[in-house]
């Protein structure tokens, strides 16, 4: 049975479908020695290579799901040549895994790592409305107007951010729960209102809470994975 090349690379645990599409566009993927187009399919017996490395399906790989507390200064990328301070080299996990989404270099907190490519887009797609919770400290005192503006939407990147829950925790500290993931969204929202983020930590993604020390990771529990799959049951992958 033929399989789309991005799905193939996702199923073998090489990368997410999104990253696979980028690698195809960059000409780094070949099928039987030829550079494929987006949407090309892999047949039984085809030879797939990425950056010259042969990629094969194992008979049955065990899915890996890790909750990692990313320190400040570590980059959420699998490109070890471009970025030496990358998450893969930092945790040194013995099997191939990749991060689900991003947390910028100056932020810290919860990030998922997995070899299950199909779960990635389900979690990341904004229309699936999956919650991500952050604790944020800014450079000056916040007030009711700030909380209301952040809650009701801020204009950034040519759009208005979705309504979200924002709660003040201290003079310069607040909690925010997002269901979308625009580039550097919280930092840009704060900057739009005249504030600068001094510290940003992600403490929850959906049902998984941050509960490990900085720089450490753990596997999802069976209960967490069961609940996560239930939450993702009707989520769109495409």
Secondary structure, DSSP 8 states (H G I E B T S, - for coil): --EEHHHHHHHTTS--HHHHHHHHHTT-EEETTB---TT-EE-TT--EEETTEEE---SS----EEEEEE-TT-B--S-TTT-SSBHHHHH--SS--EEES---TT-EEEEEEES-HHHHHHHH-GGG---EEEEEEESS---HHHHHHHHH--EETTEE----EEEEEETTEEEEEES---TTHHHHHHHHTT--EEEEEEEEETTEE--S-TT-EEE--HHHHHHHHHHHTT----
